[in-house]
């Protein structure tokens, strides 16, 4: 006896449903951010120095592509991360690349990095201690960047300083935090470049 066509259709439909139920879930979509175009610096005279700029270091919780925030009004010691937004690389690397580009464009001598094989008279090290969006209230947030910077010459400490910059977020979400953190980074780099130039010797 031949099976009826309707039975075959129902069987096929059931198999398709079963396949759908065991298929892996679709990968989540993330909004990805970098620091955007480098701002144009004001013209400055070159100091004719070779400056080695190391990659910035950061605590383990900062050294990832996650975009972090803190709820200062509720649980300040606990950093949290947005589920659907990411940096394209770690903030430490984004900051390092931005710093090198800004230094090179500012006339602060020749900028090199480890592995270039060039002997440098000075070396700059940056440690990002805080790089986070802070919520002081449910609808109000700010970016907080804190970095410790060391300038050395022939492995001898020339100067060190801690930079702390805050920028208000226009919106209390991931995009607002990103834009505020970029602004805080550029403001910190402005201060860092001025400080570096003051401490380099012609």
Beta strands, then each sheet from edge to edge (+ up, - down):
strand 1: 31-33
strand 2: 50-53
strand 3: 57-58
strand 4: 66-71
strand 5: 80-87
strand 6: 110-112
strand 7: 122-137
strand 8: 140-153
strand 9: 156-168
sheet 1: 1+ 5+ 4- 7- 2- 6-
sheet 2: 1+ 5+ 4- 7- 3-
sheet 3: 1+ 5+ 4- 7- 8+ 9-
end
